[in-house]
Amino acid sequence: MPGHRTRWTTTTILTTTAALAAALLTACGEDDTPSSVASRAASAFASATAEAGRQLDDIQGGIDAKDAVKLGAPKTDSDGRTTVEVTADNTTDSTRSFAVQINFRDEDGNFLDATVVTVSDVPAGETGTATGRSTRDLGGEVRAEVARAVRY
């Protein structure tokens, strides 16, 4: 598509929070139970999701565009990360960009990871694409969902 640029970004805070969760899982003391460790890990991932939400909230003049965004089927890249194609449909009369929060879940619906992707400079009346990529190797069957999308 002429004049069309795409890029993907992954929020640094999600990577940091994933590392924190991994540290929680490996730094168990004698009094830690599996449920207490799991609870702390879940809390860390909830924080990651909240941070992604705050990043979307900080976009000036953004409007909800979840209905204008579709995801392809998740795939595993050569690095073991889960990727998913993001398609954003710009129905406005001027060039717009989209910020999209993608949540990755396992087959049971448990949260695994999140990322924020930017589909930049989609021309009026056209469709733009970008690629979302997990912050780590997720393994197993992974589902992707649009948690939020903002057009600006």
Secondary structure, 3 states (H helix, E strand, C coil): CCCCCCCCCCCHHHHHHHHHHHHHHHCCCCCCCHHHHHHHHHHHHHHHHHHHHHHHHCCCCCEECHHHEEECCCEECCCCEEEEEEEEECCCCCCEEEEEEEEEEECCCCEEEEEEEEEEEECCCCEEEEEEEEEEECCCCEEEEEEEEEEC
